[in-house]
Amino acid sequence: MEKLTDNEIEKALQGLQGWSLNNGSISKSFKFKDFKEAFSTMTRIAFECEAQNHHPNWENVYNTLNIALNTHDVGGVTQKDIRLAQSIERIVGA
Amino acid sequence: MEKLTDNEIEKALQGLQGWSLNNGSISKSFKFKDFKEAFSTMTRIAFECEAQNHHPNWENVYNTLNIALNTHDVGGVTQKDIRLAQSIERIVGA
């Protein structure tokens, strides 16, 4: 899995809503109605992560969820991160 | 719910394993076998948080979980945090 260039990442992010490139990760903050909504969504995302064998750096405080994705092995962003971000968008939007 | 003094917090932490006081929160880092174990434990903790109506600031990366507890309304640590930390210890140890 090859590390994407910043240009390639920015191009891929145009197909996503609200994700940005920061410090070698792509990230987005989400806000939900309450903790239950936030954690329920995290659970659905967790199953998808496990299926893709790719895992986020994520932080939750009550109804907020911050997700950052990168590919540890290459020290940057790869198609695995773009793919997981797309899945997360589908899950959150569903 | 009253804010505990640093002395009261330190005394309460003596009854817990590996929790420490940092920046007005009590915190602990956990390590699990893999993501599934980490997230399964988070799920069990999430139900307890909801039951206690008290929620953590927590961060997960693969098999690691960092939890910080404080009581936002009083800007410090209260018995609610101590109680939740005790519950978390029971869940993780179970």
N, CA and C atoms of all chains as a GROMACS GRO file, in nm:
protein
  564
    1MET      N    1   0.085  -0.120   0.000
    1MET     CA    2   0.000   0.000   0.000
    1MET      C    3   0.089   0.124   0.000
    2GLU      N    4   0.077   0.206  -0.103
    2GLU     CA    5   0.167   0.321  -0.116
    2GLU      C    6   0.114   0.448  -0.053
    3LYS      N    7   0.206   0.522   0.008
    3LYS     CA    8   0.176   0.652   0.066
    3LYS      C    9   0.132   0.747  -0.045
    4LEU      N   10   0.021   0.816  -0.023
    4LEU     CA   11  -0.026   0.912  -0.123
    4LEU      C   12   0.046   1.045  -0.106
    5THR      N   13   0.061   1.118  -0.213
    5THR     CA   14   0.117   1.253  -0.204
    5THR      C   15   0.009   1.348  -0.152
    6ASP      N   16   0.052   1.464  -0.103
    6ASP     CA   17  -0.046   1.562  -0.055
    6ASP      C   18  -0.148   1.598  -0.163
    7ASN      N   19  -0.100   1.608  -0.287
    7ASN     CA   20  -0.191   1.638  -0.398
    7ASN      C   21  -0.293   1.528  -0.419
    8GLU      N   22  -0.246   1.405  -0.412
    8GLU     CA   23  -0.338   1.291  -0.429
    8GLU      C   24  -0.441   1.287  -0.315
    9ILE      N   25  -0.393   1.319  -0.194
    9ILE     CA   26  -0.485   1.319  -0.079
    9ILE      C   27  -0.591   1.428  -0.095
   10GLU      N   28  -0.546   1.548  -0.129
   10GLU     CA   29  -0.641   1.660  -0.144
   10GLU      C   30  -0.745   1.629  -0.251
   11LYS      N   31  -0.701   1.564  -0.356
   11LYS     CA   32  -0.793   1.527  -0.463
   11LYS      C   33  -0.896   1.425  -0.411
   12ALA      N   34  -0.849   1.326  -0.336
   12ALA     CA   35  -0.939   1.224  -0.281
   12ALA      C   36  -1.037   1.286  -0.182
   13LEU      N   37  -0.989   1.385  -0.105
   13LEU     CA   38  -1.075   1.447  -0.004
   13LEU      C   39  -1.188   1.529  -0.067
   14GLN      N   40  -1.170   1.568  -0.191
   14GLN     CA   41  -1.278   1.642  -0.258
   14GLN      C   42  -1.402   1.557  -0.275
   15GLY      N   43  -1.383   1.425  -0.274
   15GLY     CA   44  -1.498   1.335  -0.284
   15GLY      C   45  -1.561   1.303  -0.150
   16LEU      N   46  -1.508   1.363  -0.044
   16LEU     CA   47  -1.560   1.339   0.091
   16LEU      C   48  -1.607   1.471   0.152
   17GLN      N   49  -1.690   1.462   0.255
   17GLN     CA   50  -1.744   1.582   0.319
   17GLN      C   51  -1.669   1.617   0.446
   18GLY      N   52  -1.595   1.728   0.446
   18GLY     CA   53  -1.543   1.781   0.572
   18GLY      C   54  -1.419   1.715   0.628
   19TRP      N   55  -1.353   1.632   0.550
   19TRP     CA   56  -1.228   1.573   0.596
   19TRP      C   57  -1.114   1.666   0.556
   20SER      N   58  -1.011   1.672   0.642
   20SER     CA   59  -0.895   1.753   0.607
   20SER      C   60  -0.766   1.681   0.643
   21LEU      N   61  -0.659   1.724   0.580
   21LEU     CA   62  -0.527   1.664   0.601
   21LEU      C   63  -0.452   1.743   0.707
   22ASN      N   64  -0.413   1.674   0.815
   22ASN     CA   65  -0.337   1.738   0.923
   22ASN      C   66  -0.230   1.643   0.976
   23ASN      N   67  -0.107   1.687   0.973
   23ASN     CA   68   0.002   1.608   1.031
   23ASN      C   69   0.006   1.463   0.984
   24GLY      N   70  -0.007   1.445   0.855
   24GLY     CA   71   0.005   1.309   0.801
   24GLY      C   72  -0.114   1.219   0.827
   25SER      N   73  -0.226   1.278   0.870
   25SER     CA   74  -0.350   1.201   0.887
   25SER      C   75  -0.463   1.277   0.819
   26ILE      N   76  -0.569   1.207   0.783
   26ILE     CA   77  -0.691   1.276   0.744
   26ILE      C   78  -0.788   1.267   0.861
   27SER      N   79  -0.855   1.378   0.888
   27SER     CA   80  -0.937   1.381   1.009
   27SER      C   81  -1.068   1.455   0.989
   28LYS      N   82  -1.160   1.423   1.076
   28LYS     CA   83  -1.290   1.491   1.077
   28LYS      C   84  -1.351   1.484   1.216
   29SER      N   85  -1.424   1.588   1.253
   29SER     CA   86  -1.497   1.590   1.380
   29SER      C   87  -1.646   1.572   1.353
   30PHE      N   88  -1.708   1.490   1.434
   30PHE     CA   89  -1.852   1.466   1.422
   30PHE      C   90  -1.922   1.506   1.551
   31LYS      N   91  -2.045   1.547   1.537
   31LYS     CA   92  -2.126   1.580   1.655
   31LYS      C   93  -2.259   1.506   1.644
   32PHE      N   94  -2.301   1.445   1.754
   32PHE     CA   95  -2.425   1.368   1.757
   32PHE      C   96  -2.520   1.426   1.859
   33LYS      N   97  -2.639   1.366   1.867
   33LYS     CA   98  -2.741   1.416   1.959
   33LYS      C   99  -2.695   1.400   2.104
   34ASP      N  100  -2.639   1.285   2.134
   34ASP     CA  101  -2.596   1.256   2.271
   34ASP      C  102  -2.494   1.143   2.269
   35PHE      N  103  -2.456   1.098   2.385
   35PHE     CA  104  -2.355   0.992   2.395
   35PHE      C  105  -2.401   0.863   2.328
   36LYS      N  106  -2.527   0.828   2.349
   36LYS     CA  107  -2.577   0.703   2.291
   36LYS      C  108  -2.566   0.704   2.139
   37GLU      N  109  -2.602   0.816   2.078
   37GLU     CA  110  -2.591   0.826   1.932
   37GLU      C  111  -2.445   0.820   1.888
   38ALA      N  112  -2.360   0.887   1.962
   38ALA     CA  113  -2.217   0.887   1.927
   38ALA      C  114  -2.160   0.746   1.938
   39PHE      N  115  -2.188   0.680   2.050
   39PHE     CA  116  -2.127   0.550   2.070
   39PHE      C  117  -2.188   0.443   1.980
   40SER      N  118  -2.317   0.454   1.951
   40SER     CA  119  -2.380   0.359   1.857
   40SER      C  120  -2.312   0.369   1.721
   41THR      N  121  -2.285   0.492   1.679
   41THR     CA  122  -2.218   0.511   1.550
   41THR      C  123  -2.077   0.456   1.555
   42MET      N  124  -2.008   0.479   1.666
   42MET     CA  125  -1.873   0.424   1.680
   42MET      C  126  -1.876   0.271   1.667
   43THR      N  127  -1.978   0.210   1.723
   43THR     CA  128  -1.987   0.064   1.716
   43THR      C  129  -2.002   0.016   1.573
   44ARG      N  130  -2.084   0.087   1.497
   44ARG     CA  131  -2.101   0.048   1.356
   44ARG      C  132  -1.971   0.069   1.279
   45ILE      N  133  -1.902   0.178   1.311
   45ILE     CA  134  -1.773   0.203   1.246
   45ILE      C  135  -1.672   0.096   1.287
   46ALA      N  136  -1.675   0.057   1.414
   46ALA     CA  137  -1.578  -0.042   1.465
   46ALA      C  138  -1.586  -0.174   1.388
   47PHE      N  139  -1.709  -0.217   1.357
   47PHE     CA  140  -1.723  -0.342   1.281
   47PHE      C  141  -1.664  -0.327   1.141
   48GLU      N  142  -1.684  -0.211   1.081
   48GLU     CA  143  -1.629  -0.187   0.948
   48GLU      C  144  -1.476  -0.183   0.952
   49CYS      N  145  -1.421  -0.121   1.056
   49CYS     CA  146  -1.275  -0.115   1.072
   49CYS      C  147  -1.218  -0.256   1.080
   50GLU      N  148  -1.284  -0.338   1.159
   50GLU     CA  149  -1.237  -0.475   1.177
   50GLU      C  150  -1.244  -0.550   1.044
   51ALA      N  151  -1.351  -0.527   0.969
   51ALA     CA  152  -1.367  -0.593   0.839
   51ALA      C  153  -1.258  -0.549   0.742
   52GLN      N  154  -1.220  -0.422   0.750
   52GLN     CA  155  -1.116  -0.369   0.659
   52GLN      C  156  -0.977  -0.389   0.717
   53ASN      N  157  -0.970  -0.439   0.838
   53ASN     CA  158  -0.843  -0.454   0.910
   53ASN      C  159  -0.763  -0.323   0.908
   54HIS      N  160  -0.834  -0.217   0.937
   54HIS     CA  161  -0.771  -0.085   0.941
   54HIS      C  162  -0.842  -0.006   1.050
   55HIS      N  163  -0.766   0.058   1.137
   55HIS     CA  164  -0.825   0.112   1.260
   55HIS      C  165  -0.794   0.260   1.280
   56PRO      N  166  -0.890   0.331   1.335
   56PRO     CA  167  -0.872   0.476   1.350
   56PRO      C  168  -0.801   0.514   1.480
   57ASN      N  169  -0.757   0.637   1.483
   57ASN     CA  170  -0.723   0.705   1.607
   57ASN      C  171  -0.846   0.790   1.634
   58TRP      N  172  -0.922   0.758   1.737
   58TRP     CA  173  -1.044   0.834   1.760
   58TRP      C  174  -1.065   0.865   1.906
   59GLU      N  175  -1.134   0.977   1.927
   59GLU     CA  176  -1.153   1.031   2.060
   59GLU      C  177  -1.299   1.070   2.074
   60ASN      N  178  -1.359   1.033   2.183
   60ASN     CA  179  -1.500   1.065   2.208
   60ASN      C  180  -1.514   1.137   2.341
   61VAL      N  181  -1.590   1.245   2.339
   61VAL     CA  182  -1.632   1.311   2.462
   61VAL      C  183  -1.782   1.340   2.448
   62TYR      N  184  -1.862   1.270   2.526
   62TYR     CA  185  -2.008   1.281   2.521
   62TYR      C  186  -2.061   1.268   2.378
   63ASN      N  187  -2.105   1.378   2.315
   63ASN     CA  188  -2.166   1.366   2.182
   63ASN      C  189  -2.070   1.401   2.068
   64THR      N  190  -1.943   1.420   2.100
   64THR     CA  191  -1.846   1.454   1.995
   64THR      C  192  -1.755   1.334   1.966
   65LEU      N  193  -1.714   1.326   1.842
   65LEU     CA  194  -1.625   1.219   1.798
   65LEU      C  195  -1.525   1.278   1.699
   66ASN      N  196  -1.397   1.267   1.733
   66ASN     CA  197  -1.291   1.310   1.642
   66ASN      C  198  -1.221   1.187   1.589
   67ILE      N  199  -1.214   1.178   1.457
   67ILE     CA  200  -1.150   1.062   1.394
   67ILE      C  201  -1.032   1.108   1.311
   68ALA      N  202  -0.917   1.042   1.329
   68ALA     CA  203  -0.800   1.066   1.245
   68ALA      C  204  -0.756   0.932   1.187
   69LEU      N  205  -0.728   0.933   1.059
   69LEU     CA  206  -0.687   0.810   0.991
   69LEU      C  207  -0.551   0.827   0.925
   70ASN      N  208  -0.464   0.730   0.949
   70ASN     CA  209  -0.341   0.722   0.871
   70ASN      C  210  -0.297   0.576   0.868
   71THR      N  211  -0.197   0.550   0.788
   71THR     CA  212  -0.148   0.413   0.776
   71THR      C  213  -0.011   0.406   0.841
   72HIS      N  214  -0.010   0.349   0.959
   72HIS     CA  215   0.108   0.348   1.045
   72HIS      C  216   0.232   0.293   0.973
   73ASP      N  217   0.211   0.185   0.898
   73ASP     CA  218   0.324   0.117   0.833
   73ASP      C  219   0.401   0.206   0.736
   74VAL      N  220   0.332   0.299   0.672
   74VAL     CA  221   0.402   0.384   0.576
   74VAL      C  222   0.418   0.527   0.628
   75GLY      N  223   0.365   0.554   0.748
   75GLY     CA  224   0.380   0.687   0.807
   75GLY      C  225   0.310   0.795   0.728
   76GLY      N  226   0.194   0.763   0.676
   76GLY     CA  227   0.120   0.863   0.599
   76GLY      C  228  -0.017   0.811   0.562
   77VAL      N  229  -0.076   0.876   0.464
   77VAL     CA  230  -0.212   0.842   0.421
   77VAL      C  231  -0.205   0.755   0.296
   78THR      N  232  -0.284   0.648   0.297
   78THR     CA  233  -0.291   0.559   0.180
   78THR      C  234  -0.438   0.542   0.138
   79GLN      N  235  -0.458   0.463   0.033
   79GLN     CA  236  -0.594   0.434  -0.012
   79GLN      C  237  -0.676   0.365   0.096
   80LYS      N  238  -0.610   0.294   0.189
   80LYS     CA  239  -0.682   0.231   0.300
   80LYS      C  240  -0.756   0.335   0.384
   81ASP      N  241  -0.691   0.450   0.402
   81ASP     CA  242  -0.752   0.558   0.482
   81ASP      C  243  -0.868   0.622   0.407
   82ILE      N  244  -0.847   0.642   0.276
   82ILE     CA  245  -0.954   0.702   0.194
   82ILE      C  246  -1.075   0.608   0.193
   83ARG      N  247  -1.047   0.480   0.179
   83ARG     CA  248  -1.155   0.381   0.175
   83ARG      C  249  -1.231   0.378   0.307
   84LEU      N  250  -1.158   0.381   0.419
   84LEU     CA  251  -1.226   0.378   0.550
   84LEU      C  252  -1.305   0.507   0.572
   85ALA      N  253  -1.249   0.621   0.529
   85ALA     CA  254  -1.322   0.748   0.543
   85ALA      C  255  -1.452   0.743   0.463
   86GLN      N  256  -1.447   0.684   0.344
   86GLN     CA  257  -1.569   0.670   0.263
   86GLN      C  258  -1.672   0.583   0.336
   87SER      N  259  -1.626   0.476   0.397
   87SER     CA  260  -1.718   0.388   0.471
   87SER      C  261  -1.777   0.461   0.591
   88ILE      N  262  -1.695   0.538   0.660
   88ILE     CA  263  -1.743   0.614   0.776
   88ILE      C  264  -1.852   0.712   0.731
   89GLU      N  265  -1.829   0.779   0.618
   89GLU     CA  266  -1.930   0.873   0.566
   89GLU      C  267  -2.061   0.802   0.539
   90ARG      N  268  -2.051   0.683   0.482
   90ARG     CA  269  -2.173   0.607   0.453
   90ARG      C  270  -2.244   0.570   0.583
   91ILE      N  271  -2.168   0.527   0.682
   91ILE     CA  272  -2.227   0.485   0.810
   91ILE      C  273  -2.292   0.604   0.882
   92VAL      N  274  -2.220   0.714   0.889
   92VAL     CA  275  -2.272   0.830   0.962
   92VAL      C  276  -2.393   0.889   0.889
   93GLY      N  277  -2.389   0.884   0.756
   93GLY     CA  278  -2.498   0.942   0.679
   93GLY      C  279  -2.619   0.852   0.668
   94ALA      N  280  -2.603   0.725   0.702
   94ALA     CA  281  -2.710   0.626   0.681
   94ALA      C  282  -2.828   0.648   0.776
   95MET      N  283  -2.304   1.790   4.348
   95MET     CA  284  -2.180   1.710   4.351
   95MET      C  285  -2.061   1.805   4.371
   96GLU      N  286  -1.988   1.785   4.481
   96GLU     CA  287  -1.878   1.878   4.512
   96GLU      C  288  -1.744   1.833   4.455
   97LYS      N  289  -1.668   1.932   4.413
   97LYS     CA  290  -1.532   1.911   4.364
   97LYS      C  291  -1.446   1.860   4.479
   98LEU      N  292  -1.372   1.754   4.454
   98LEU     CA  293  -1.282   1.700   4.557
   98LEU      C  294  -1.151   1.777   4.557
   99THR      N  295  -1.088   1.786   4.673
   99THR     CA  296  -0.956   1.847   4.681
   99THR      C  297  -0.853   1.747   4.629
  100ASP      N  298  -0.734   1.796   4.595
  100ASP     CA  299  -0.629   1.706   4.547
  100ASP      C  300  -0.600   1.597   4.650
  101ASN      N  301  -0.601   1.634   4.778
  101ASN     CA  302  -0.578   1.534   4.883
  101ASN      C  303  -0.686   1.426   4.884
  102GLU      N  304  -0.808   1.470   4.871
  102GLU     CA  305  -0.919   1.373   4.868
  102GLU      C  306  -0.909   1.281   4.746
  103ILE      N  307  -0.869   1.340   4.634
  103ILE     CA  308  -0.856   1.260   4.511
  103ILE      C  309  -0.745   1.157   4.528
  104GLU      N  310  -0.631   1.202   4.576
  104GLU     CA  311  -0.517   1.110   4.592
  104GLU      C  312  -0.552   0.994   4.686
  105LYS      N  313  -0.629   1.027   4.790
  105LYS     CA  314  -0.671   0.924   4.883
  105LYS      C  315  -0.764   0.823   4.813
  106ALA      N  316  -0.856   0.875   4.735
  106ALA     CA  317  -0.950   0.788   4.663
  106ALA      C  318  -0.875   0.700   4.562
  107LEU      N  319  -0.772   0.758   4.499
  107LEU     CA  320  -0.698   0.684   4.396
  107LEU      C  321  -0.618   0.567   4.454
  108GLN      N  322  -0.590   0.575   4.585
  108GLN     CA  323  -0.519   0.464   4.649
  108GLN      C  324  -0.601   0.335   4.646
  109GLY      N  325  -0.733   0.350   4.634
  109GLY     CA  326  -0.819   0.232   4.626
  109GLY      C  327  -0.835   0.181   4.483
  110LEU      N  328  -0.768   0.245   4.388
  110LEU     CA  329  -0.777   0.205   4.247
  110LEU      C  330  -0.638   0.168   4.196
  111GLN      N  331  -0.634   0.096   4.085
  111GLN     CA  332  -0.506   0.050   4.029
  111GLN      C  333  -0.463   0.139   3.912
  112GLY      N  334  -0.357   0.215   3.930
  112GLY     CA  335  -0.294   0.280   3.814
  112GLY      C  336  -0.360   0.406   3.763
  113TRP      N  337  -0.452   0.461   3.840
  113TRP     CA  338  -0.512   0.589   3.801
  113TRP      C  339  -0.428   0.702   3.859
  114SER      N  340  -0.418   0.812   3.783
  114SER     CA  341  -0.345   0.928   3.836
  114SER      C  342  -0.419   1.057   3.806
  115LEU      N  343  -0.384   1.159   3.879
  115LEU     CA  344  -0.448   1.290   3.866
  115LEU      C  345  -0.363   1.378   3.776
  116ASN      N  346  -0.424   1.426   3.665
  116ASN     CA  347  -0.353   1.513   3.570
  116ASN      C  348  -0.446   1.621   3.520
  117ASN      N  349  -0.408   1.745   3.537
  117ASN     CA  350  -0.485   1.857   3.481
  117ASN      C  351  -0.633   1.852   3.515
  118GLY      N  352  -0.664   1.826   3.641
  118GLY     CA  353  -0.804   1.828   3.682
  118GLY      C  354  -0.888   1.709   3.638
  119SER      N  355  -0.820   1.604   3.592
  119SER     CA  356  -0.889   1.480   3.556
  119SER      C  357  -0.815   1.363   3.620
  120ILE      N  358  -0.885   1.252   3.639
  120ILE     CA  359  -0.815   1.129   3.673
  120ILE      C  360  -0.809   1.044   3.547
  121SER      N  361  -0.694   0.981   3.524
  121SER     CA  362  -0.676   0.912   3.398
  121SER      C  363  -0.599   0.782   3.413
  122LYS      N  364  -0.619   0.697   3.314
  122LYS     CA  365  -0.546   0.570   3.309
  122LYS      C  366  -0.538   0.523   3.165
  123SER      N  367  -0.428   0.456   3.131
  123SER     CA  368  -0.412   0.395   2.999
  123SER      C  369  -0.427   0.245   3.010
  124PHE      N  370  -0.498   0.188   2.918
  124PHE     CA  371  -0.518   0.043   2.915
  124PHE      C  372  -0.464  -0.013   2.784
  125LYS      N  373  -0.419  -0.138   2.791
  125LYS     CA  374  -0.372  -0.205   2.670
  125LYS      C  375  -0.442  -0.341   2.660
  126PHE      N  376  -0.491  -0.374   2.543
  126PHE     CA  377  -0.563  -0.499   2.522
  126PHE      C  378  -0.493  -0.583   2.416
  127LYS      N  379  -0.548  -0.702   2.394
  127LYS     CA  380  -0.485  -0.793   2.297
  127LYS      C  381  -0.489  -0.733   2.156
  128ASP      N  382  -0.603  -0.679   2.122
  128ASP     CA  383  -0.621  -0.625   1.987
  128ASP      C  384  -0.738  -0.527   1.988
  129PHE      N  385  -0.776  -0.480   1.871
  129PHE     CA  386  -0.884  -0.382   1.860
  129PHE      C  387  -1.017  -0.438   1.910
  130LYS      N  388  -1.043  -0.562   1.876
  130LYS     CA  389  -1.171  -0.622   1.917
  130LYS      C  390  -1.185  -0.625   2.068
  131GLU      N  391  -1.077  -0.662   2.135
  131GLU     CA  392  -1.081  -0.665   2.282
  131GLU      C  393  -1.097  -0.524   2.340
  132ALA      N  394  -1.026  -0.430   2.278
  132ALA     CA  395  -1.034  -0.291   2.326
  132ALA      C  396  -1.176  -0.238   2.308
  133PHE      N  397  -1.230  -0.257   2.188
  133PHE     CA  398  -1.362  -0.198   2.162
  133PHE      C  399  -1.474  -0.271   2.235
  134SER      N  400  -1.461  -0.401   2.253
  134SER     CA  401  -1.560  -0.475   2.332
  134SER      C  402  -1.564  -0.420   2.474
  135THR      N  403  -1.448  -0.394   2.530
  135THR     CA  404  -1.442  -0.340   2.666
  135THR      C  405  -1.503  -0.199   2.668
  136MET      N  406  -1.472  -0.120   2.567
  136MET     CA  407  -1.531   0.014   2.558
  136MET      C  408  -1.684   0.006   2.557
  137THR      N  409  -1.736  -0.093   2.488
  137THR     CA  410  -1.882  -0.107   2.479
  137THR      C  411  -1.942  -0.136   2.616
  138ARG      N  412  -1.877  -0.224   2.690
  138ARG     CA  413  -1.926  -0.255   2.825
  138ARG      C  414  -1.918  -0.131   2.914
  139ILE      N  415  -1.809  -0.056   2.899
  139ILE     CA  416  -1.794   0.066   2.977
  139ILE      C  417  -1.901   0.169   2.936
  140ALA      N  418  -1.929   0.176   2.806
  140ALA     CA  419  -2.027   0.273   2.756
  140ALA      C  420  -2.164   0.254   2.819
  141PHE      N  421  -2.204   0.128   2.834
  141PHE     CA  422  -2.335   0.101   2.897
  141PHE      C  423  -2.335   0.148   3.043
  142GLU      N  424  -2.224   0.126   3.110
  142GLU     CA  425  -2.214   0.169   3.250
  142GLU      C  426  -2.216   0.322   3.260
  143CYS      N  427  -2.147   0.388   3.168
  143CYS     CA  428  -2.146   0.535   3.165
  143CYS      C  429  -2.288   0.589   3.149
  144GLU      N  430  -2.359   0.527   3.058
  144GLU     CA  431  -2.496   0.572   3.032
  144GLU      C  432  -2.582   0.550   3.156
  145ALA      N  433  -2.563   0.436   3.223
  145ALA     CA  434  -2.640   0.406   3.345
  145ALA      C  435  -2.609   0.508   3.455
  146GLN      N  436  -2.483   0.550   3.462
  146GLN     CA  437  -2.442   0.646   3.565
  146GLN      C  438  -2.462   0.791   3.518
  147ASN      N  439  -2.504   0.806   3.394
  147ASN     CA  440  -2.517   0.938   3.334
  147ASN      C  441  -2.391   1.023   3.354
  148HIS      N  442  -2.278   0.958   3.330
  148HIS     CA  443  -2.148   1.025   3.344
  148HIS      C  444  -2.056   0.966   3.238
  149HIS      N  445  -1.988   1.053   3.164
  149HIS     CA  446  -1.922   1.007   3.042
  149HIS      C  447  -1.775   1.044   3.039
  150PRO      N  448  -1.694   0.958   2.981
  150PRO     CA  449  -1.549   0.980   2.981
  150PRO      C  450  -1.502   1.065   2.863
  151ASN      N  451  -1.380   1.113   2.876
  151ASN     CA  452  -1.302   1.160   2.763
  151ASN      C  453  -1.210   1.044   2.732
  152TRP      N  454  -1.232   0.978   2.620
  152TRP     CA  455  -1.149   0.861   2.593
  152TRP      C  456  -1.103   0.855   2.450
  153GLU      N  457  -0.988   0.790   2.432
  153GLU     CA  458  -0.921   0.785   2.304
  153GLU      C  459  -0.874   0.643   2.280
  154ASN      N  460  -0.900   0.593   2.162
  154ASN     CA  461  -0.861   0.457   2.129
  154ASN      C  462  -0.777   0.456   2.002
  155VAL      N  463  -0.668   0.384   2.007
  155VAL     CA  464  -0.588   0.354   1.888
  155VAL      C  465  -0.555   0.205   1.892
  156TYR      N  466  -0.612   0.130   1.801
  156TYR     CA  467  -0.596  -0.015   1.793
  156TYR      C  468  -0.621  -0.083   1.929
  157ASN      N  469  -0.516  -0.127   1.997
  157ASN     CA  470  -0.537  -0.200   2.123
  157ASN      C  471  -0.517  -0.116   2.248
  158THR      N  472  -0.501   0.015   2.229
  158THR     CA  473  -0.481   0.102   2.346
  158THR      C  474  -0.605   0.186   2.372
  159LEU      N  475  -0.625   0.216   2.498
  159LEU     CA  476  -0.739   0.297   2.538
  159LEU      C  477  -0.694   0.390   2.651
  160ASN      N  478  -0.706   0.519   2.628
  160ASN     CA  479  -0.676   0.617   2.732
  160ASN      C  480  -0.806   0.679   2.779
  161ILE      N  481  -0.827   0.673   2.910
  161ILE     CA  482  -0.951   0.727   2.967
  161ILE      C  483  -0.917   0.839   3.064
  162ALA      N  484  -0.985   0.952   3.049
  162ALA     CA  485  -0.974   1.062   3.146
  162ALA      C  486  -1.114   1.096   3.195
  163LEU      N  487  -1.126   1.112   3.326
  163LEU     CA  488  -1.257   1.141   3.385
  163LEU      C  489  -1.250   1.271   3.464
  164ASN      N  490  -1.348   1.357   3.438
  164ASN     CA  491  -1.368   1.471   3.526
  164ASN      C  492  -1.515   1.510   3.520
  165THR      N  493  -1.552   1.603   3.605
  165THR     CA  494  -1.691   1.646   3.609
  165THR      C  495  -1.698   1.788   3.556
  166HIS      N  496  -1.745   1.798   3.432
  166HIS     CA  497  -1.742   1.924   3.358
  166HIS      C  498  -1.808   2.038   3.437
  167ASP      N  499  -1.922   2.009   3.498
  167ASP     CA  500  -2.000   2.112   3.567
  167ASP      C  501  -1.923   2.183   3.678
  168VAL      N  502  -1.833   2.112   3.744
  168VAL     CA  503  -1.759   2.175   3.854
  168VAL      C  504  -1.613   2.200   3.816
  169GLY      N  505  -1.574   2.161   3.695
  169GLY     CA  506  -1.437   2.184   3.650
  169GLY      C  507  -1.333   2.110   3.732
  170GLY      N  508  -1.366   1.989   3.770
  170GLY     CA  509  -1.269   1.911   3.847
  170GLY      C  510  -1.318   1.770   3.869
  171VAL      N  511  -1.262   1.703   3.968
  171VAL     CA  512  -1.294   1.564   3.996
  171VAL      C  513  -1.393   1.555   4.111
  172THR      N  514  -1.497   1.474   4.093
  172THR     CA  515  -1.596   1.453   4.200
  172THR      C  516  -1.610   1.302   4.227
  173GLN      N  517  -1.697   1.272   4.321
  173GLN     CA  518  -1.724   1.131   4.352
  173GLN      C  519  -1.781   1.057   4.230
  174LYS      N  520  -1.846   1.130   4.140
  174LYS     CA  521  -1.896   1.065   4.018
  174LYS      C  522  -1.782   1.003   3.937
  175ASP      N  523  -1.668   1.073   3.935
  175ASP     CA  524  -1.552   1.022   3.860
  175ASP      C  525  -1.490   0.902   3.930
  176ILE      N  526  -1.483   0.912   4.062
  176ILE     CA  527  -1.427   0.800   4.140
  176ILE      C  528  -1.514   0.676   4.121
  177ARG      N  529  -1.645   0.699   4.127
  177ARG     CA  530  -1.739   0.588   4.111
  177ARG      C  531  -1.726   0.524   3.973
  178LEU      N  532  -1.716   0.606   3.869
  178LEU     CA  533  -1.704   0.552   3.734
  178LEU      C  534  -1.571   0.478   3.717
  179ALA      N  535  -1.464   0.534   3.774
  179ALA     CA  536  -1.334   0.467   3.767
  179ALA      C  537  -1.341   0.329   3.834
  180GLN      N  538  -1.410   0.321   3.944
  180GLN     CA  539  -1.427   0.192   4.013
  180GLN      C  540  -1.502   0.093   3.924
  181SER      N  541  -1.606   0.142   3.858
  181SER     CA  542  -1.683   0.055   3.768
  181SER      C  543  -1.597   0.009   3.651
  182ILE      N  544  -1.517   0.099   3.597
  182ILE     CA  545  -1.429   0.065   3.484
  182ILE      C  546  -1.331  -0.044   3.528
  183GLU      N  547  -1.276  -0.031   3.647
  183GLU     CA  548  -1.183  -0.133   3.698
  183GLU      C  549  -1.251  -0.268   3.708
  184ARG      N  550  -1.376  -0.268   3.754
  184ARG     CA  551  -1.449  -0.394   3.765
  184ARG      C  552  -1.472  -0.455   3.627
  185ILE      N  553  -1.508  -0.371   3.530
  185ILE     CA  554  -1.535  -0.419   3.394
  185ILE      C  555  -1.408  -0.472   3.328
  186VAL      N  556  -1.300  -0.397   3.338
  186VAL     CA  557  -1.175  -0.438   3.273
  186VAL      C  558  -1.119  -0.563   3.339
  187GLY      N  559  -1.137  -0.572   3.470
  187GLY     CA  560  -1.082  -0.686   3.544
  187GLY      C  561  -1.166  -0.812   3.535
  188ALA      N  562  -1.290  -0.794   3.490
  188ALA     CA  563  -1.386  -0.907   3.494
  188ALA      C  564  -1.350  -1.016   3.390
   0.00000   0.00000   0.00000
